[in-house]
Amino acid sequence: MLTLPRSAAPDIRLAEEAVPWTVSWTVREIVVLMVESWVIDDGSAVPVPSEVVWETLRARVDRDLLETWLTSSSGRSLSFVTNTERAMVMLLDGEGDPGEHAVDPGAEGSSVGFVLSNGQHDEYPDHDTVPIDEAFRLVEHMVGTGSWPADARWVVDR
């Protein structure tokens, strides 16, 4: 409850007599937190909580599922493609969006072995991928908050 001091209270004159008022009210703040839910784009409709994303991706990699797409309730897509050592992590705002992707600016060379679900084998410059544990962390944070971690580095491809 907020009480205004008398100096800030209105002075209402009623029948030529000053009546001091103390105005009290309750201030309520309504905060709507819109949290996206993310599902693995494999036909499942069950959202993946951020707390288990790391383990879920690790289990998929252990089963040689090296490409994983997650789709959010707001229509965004998050791609994780790995060769088991490094990973390409891309965020797309919607279909046809060139998106943005995590980078490792100091990395040199390139890596092979990024096998897509359609059987295609890709090679990426290492500066366009990140070490796999960093990729797990980035995906976990994105699923939990909807944004890149503050210390993440990424390039906007739009």
C-alpha positions as CSV (number, residue, x, y, z in Angstrom):
1,M,0.0,0.0,0.0
2,L,1.3,3.4,-0.9
3,T,0.4,6.4,1.2
4,L,1.0,9.9,-0.1
5,P,2.4,12.4,2.4
6,R,0.0,15.3,3.3
7,S,2.0,17.7,1.1
8,A,1.2,15.5,-1.9
9,A,-2.4,14.7,-1.0
10,P,-5.1,16.6,-2.7
11,D,-6.8,19.5,-0.9
12,I,-10.5,19.2,-1.6
13,R,-12.7,22.1,-0.4
14,L,-16.1,21.1,0.7
15,A,-18.5,23.7,1.9
16,E,-15.7,26.3,2.3
17,E,-13.8,23.9,4.6
18,A,-10.4,22.4,3.8
19,V,-10.4,18.6,4.3
20,P,-7.0,17.0,4.1
21,W,-6.9,13.6,2.4
22,T,-4.5,10.8,2.4
23,V,-4.8,8.8,-0.8
24,S,-4.1,5.1,-0.5
25,W,-4.1,2.5,-3.2
26,T,-2.4,-0.7,-4.1
27,V,-0.2,-0.8,-7.2
28,R,-0.3,-4.1,-9.0
29,E,2.2,-4.9,-11.7
30,I,1.2,-7.6,-14.1
31,V,4.2,-9.1,-15.8
32,V,3.5,-11.5,-18.7
33,L,6.4,-13.7,-19.4
34,M,6.1,-15.3,-22.8
35,V,8.2,-18.4,-22.7
36,E,8.6,-20.4,-25.9
37,S,8.3,-24.1,-25.7
38,W,10.5,-26.2,-28.0
39,V,9.9,-29.6,-29.5
40,I,12.3,-31.9,-31.3
41,D,11.1,-31.9,-34.9
42,D,10.8,-35.7,-35.2
43,G,7.1,-35.9,-35.0
44,S,7.0,-35.5,-31.2
45,A,4.7,-33.0,-29.7
46,V,6.2,-33.1,-26.2
47,P,8.1,-30.0,-25.3
48,V,11.8,-30.5,-24.3
49,P,12.6,-28.6,-21.1
50,S,15.9,-26.7,-21.1
51,E,17.1,-28.8,-18.2
52,V,17.2,-32.0,-20.3
53,V,18.2,-30.6,-23.7
54,W,21.9,-31.4,-23.1
55,E,21.2,-35.0,-22.3
56,T,18.6,-35.3,-25.1
57,L,21.1,-34.1,-27.7
58,R,23.9,-36.2,-26.3
59,A,21.7,-39.3,-26.5
60,R,20.8,-38.5,-30.1
61,V,24.4,-38.1,-31.0
62,D,25.2,-41.4,-29.3
63,R,22.6,-43.0,-31.6
64,D,24.3,-41.4,-34.7
65,L,21.5,-38.8,-35.1
66,L,23.9,-36.0,-35.9
67,E,21.2,-33.5,-37.1
68,T,18.5,-32.2,-34.7
69,W,16.0,-29.6,-35.4
70,L,13.9,-28.0,-32.7
71,T,10.8,-25.9,-33.4
72,S,9.4,-23.4,-31.0
73,S,5.9,-22.5,-30.2
74,S,6.5,-19.1,-31.8
75,G,7.6,-20.7,-35.1
76,R,11.3,-20.3,-34.8
77,S,13.7,-23.2,-35.6
78,L,16.9,-24.2,-34.0
79,S,19.3,-26.5,-35.8
80,F,22.1,-28.5,-34.2
81,V,24.3,-30.5,-36.6
82,T,27.5,-32.1,-35.3
83,N,30.4,-34.3,-36.3
84,T,30.6,-35.4,-32.6
85,E,33.5,-32.9,-32.0
86,R,32.1,-29.6,-33.3
87,A,28.6,-28.4,-34.1
88,M,26.8,-25.9,-36.2
89,V,24.1,-24.2,-34.2
90,M,21.6,-22.1,-36.3
91,L,18.6,-20.1,-35.3
92,L,15.9,-19.3,-37.9
93,D,13.0,-16.9,-37.3
94,G,10.8,-18.8,-39.8
95,E,10.8,-20.6,-43.1
96,G,13.1,-19.0,-45.6
97,D,15.0,-17.0,-43.0
98,P,18.7,-17.2,-43.5
99,G,19.0,-16.9,-39.7
100,E,22.0,-16.6,-37.5
101,H,24.6,-19.1,-36.3
102,A,27.1,-19.5,-33.5
103,V,30.7,-18.9,-34.4
104,D,34.2,-19.6,-33.0
105,P,36.1,-16.6,-34.4
106,G,39.6,-17.9,-33.4
107,A,39.2,-21.3,-34.9
108,E,41.1,-22.2,-38.0
109,G,40.7,-24.9,-40.6
110,S,37.6,-26.9,-41.4
111,S,35.9,-30.1,-40.2
112,V,34.2,-32.9,-42.1
113,G,31.7,-35.5,-40.9
114,F,28.6,-33.4,-40.5
115,V,26.0,-35.9,-41.6
116,L,22.5,-34.5,-42.3
117,S,19.4,-36.6,-41.9
118,N,19.1,-36.9,-45.7
119,G,22.5,-38.6,-45.9
120,Q,24.4,-35.5,-47.1
121,H,27.9,-35.2,-45.7
122,D,28.9,-31.6,-45.1
123,E,32.2,-29.8,-44.3
124,Y,32.2,-26.5,-42.4
125,P,34.9,-24.0,-41.6
126,D,35.7,-24.3,-37.9
127,H,35.0,-20.6,-37.3
128,D,31.4,-21.3,-38.3
129,T,31.0,-24.1,-35.8
130,V,31.7,-24.4,-32.0
131,P,33.0,-27.3,-29.9
132,I,30.2,-29.7,-29.1
133,D,30.0,-29.0,-25.4
134,E,29.6,-25.3,-26.2
135,A,26.9,-26.1,-28.7
136,F,25.0,-28.1,-26.1
137,R,25.2,-25.1,-23.7
138,L,24.0,-22.7,-26.5
139,V,21.0,-24.8,-27.3
140,E,20.2,-25.3,-23.7
141,H,20.2,-21.6,-23.1
142,M,18.2,-20.8,-26.2
143,V,15.5,-23.3,-25.2
144,G,15.4,-22.0,-21.7
145,T,15.4,-18.2,-22.5
146,G,14.8,-17.8,-26.2
147,S,18.0,-15.9,-26.7
148,W,21.7,-16.5,-27.1
149,P,23.8,-16.4,-23.9
150,A,25.4,-13.0,-23.2
151,D,28.8,-14.5,-23.8
152,A,28.0,-16.3,-27.0
153,R,29.3,-15.2,-30.3
154,W,27.1,-15.5,-33.4
155,V,26.8,-14.1,-36.9
156,V,23.6,-12.8,-38.4
157,D,23.2,-14.2,-41.9
158,R,20.1,-12.1,-42.8
